[in-house]
Amino acid sequence: MIPKLAFGRSGHLSTRTLFGAAAFSQVSQAEADQTMEVLFKYGVNHIDTAASYGDAELRLGPWIARHRKAFFLASKTGDRTYQEAKESIHRSLERLQTDHLDLIQLHAVIEDDEWEVALGPGGALAAVVEARQQGLVRFIGITSHTLHAPIIHMRSLEKFDFDSVLLPYNFMLMQNPAYAADFEALYTLAQAKNVAVQLIKTAQRRPWRGPSHFAATWYEPFTDQASINLAIHWALGRSGAFINTPGDIHVLPKVLAAASCFDHVPTSGQMQAMVQSQAAEPLWA
């Protein structure tokens, strides 16, 4: 089974690998059902989805209706204004067949100008705060991508008391001195505030090359178990953080298998050798 950890100040003991339901964006209900059985096998008790993940909320809905108490349920709104975000939250509740979310997140806030809108007057933040006051959501988070993510999150935590943050993290990315410094500053701040930290892109191999994609992820993932073990074990070495699993149902079982056998953090030498042998590359230079 996969170890559990308190998810920030929520009081919930979440498995350290959270199911990234982007994997359900373009699958059949039968495929989703089979994948949910895999989650139960490994004891995964935290689902992270989003309004923009295609059919993901619809695929999850039947399971949430039957097993709501088994999961900490998180979704996201990518809308930036109050009214649009409000409508997005209500639509997610309907699609997920539940009366509340455990966590709602402002989704993929990347650029400074969209940050100003989402967290400003009449922005999406006002809608999620209202939803919390109404009992529709319990906690509020924010997600970001690219090298700018830690800076966005530090600004966000200064402006509002978010309960969670989500951003990229892997061995190659942390070889970037500027990103590593910004990440460490954010992580220190999050730990001090008891803010849950969620890590994405942990099983990322490199950007896609050519038009043929064998996985649903927007980056090429590692696929062999040995490389996935190293990548996931290295990320789990960030004590106190959670891994959001890659958005592909075929890679998912290998990631969960890796998480279930974590017992030590790979050395830098081991990681460097794996990166070289796999011709791995960071997503952002």
C-alpha positions, -999 to +999 in steps of 0.1 A: +000+000+000+010+036-005+020+056+026-004+084+038+003+119+050-018+147+064-028+168+034-019+202+048-043+216+073-073+196+059-069+169+085-072+143+058-046+115+056-041+113+018-020+087+000+012+104-011+002+097-047-030+115-056-049+103-087-045+128-115-079+124-132-067+141-164-062+104-173-100+102-177-103+130-201-108+108-232-115+073-220-146+051-220-166+044-188-154+008-189-117+020-190-124+044-162-141+016-141-110-007-146-087+021-135-108+029-104-103-008-094-065-002-097-068+028-074-087+007-048-061-020-051-034+005-040-055+023-015-055+056-033-079+079-014-075+113-030-087+123-065-076+154-083-097+164-113-107+196-132-136+211-151-113+212-182-103+176-181-126+165-209-150+138-197-131+131-164-158+145-141-184+125-159-164+093-157-158+098-120-194+107-112-208+072-109-179+062-085-182+093-064-220+087-060-213+052-046-180+058-027-180+095-018-166+089+017-137+069+003-121+099-014-108+133-007-122+150-038-105+179-055-115+197-087-104+229-104-118+259-123-098+275-151-122+305-152-108+338-141-140+358-133-165+355-105-195+345-125-178+320-148-160+303-119-192+301-099-209+284-128-179+261-132-181+250-096-218+241-098-213+222-130-185+202-115-207+193-085-234+181-108-210+161-130-193+145-100-226+137-084-218+152-051-230+180-029-195+193-020-159+193-030-131+188-005-108+211-025-114+236-053-084+250-070-078+280-093-064+261-123-032+269-142-027+305-132+005+311-151+008+346-163+009+377-141-020+394-159-044+364-154-033+362-117-044+399-113-078+391-127-084+358-109-073+371-075-086+407-080-120+423-075-147+403-092-123+375-099-125+337-096-112+338-060-144+356-049-165+327-063-145+299-046-146+318-013-183+322-016-186+285-024-167+277+008-190+300+028-220+281+013-205+247+022-200+237-014-163+234-010-141+229+021-107+241+011-092+263-016-060+258-036-042+272-066-022+255-094+005+268-118+029+255-144+062+265-161+093+280-145+072+309-131+050+286-109+069+290-076+068+328-079+031+328-087+025+307-057+045+328-033+026+359-045-006+340-040+002+329-005+010+365+004-024+377-009-047+349+003-045+320+028-046+291+002-047+256+016-027+239-012-004+247-042+004+225-072+035+229-094+060+209-115+088+190-099+113+164-111+151+158-110+158+175-143+138+206-135+155+210-101+189+211-119+178+246-130+194+268-103+168+296-105+138+272-104+154+252-076+159+283-055+123+295-061+109+261-054+128+258-021+116+293-010+080+283-018+083+249-001+097+266+031+068+291+031+043+263+025+056+242+053+055+271+077+019+278+067+009+241+067-001+244+030-002+211+011+023+209-018+013+188-049+039+178-074+033+173-111+055+162-141+073+138-118+074+110-144+082+133-173+109+121-197+110+149-223+088+170-247+070+150-274+090+144-305+070+141-337+032+136-341+029+101-327+019+102-290+015+068-272+002+084-240-025+109-231+000+131-212+011+164-229+047+154-223+064+121-231+065+101-199+089+074-188+074+040-196+099+014-183+094+004-146+130+010-136+130+046-148+096+053-133+108+038-100+137+062-099+117+092-110+089+086-085+112+076-056+133+107-062+101+129-060+088+111-029+121+121-013+105+155-010+091+148+024+057+164+031+047+167-006+023+147-027+026+134-063-003+139-087-001+109-110+004+113-147-026+118-169-026+084-186-043+052-175-016+030-189+013+047-171-007+050-139-003+014-126+035+016-130+036+048-110+014+034-082+036+003-082+067+025-078+051+045-049+041+013-031+077+001-029+094+034-020+120+028+007+149+052-002+158+082-023+179+075-054+213+093-055+221+121-078+245+097-096+217+072-102+194+099-115+220+114-138+227+080-153+190+074-158+185+108-175+215+101-198+204+065-207+168+076-214+178+107-234+156+127-211+152+165-214+135+191-192+103+206-205+115+242-200+151+254-203 
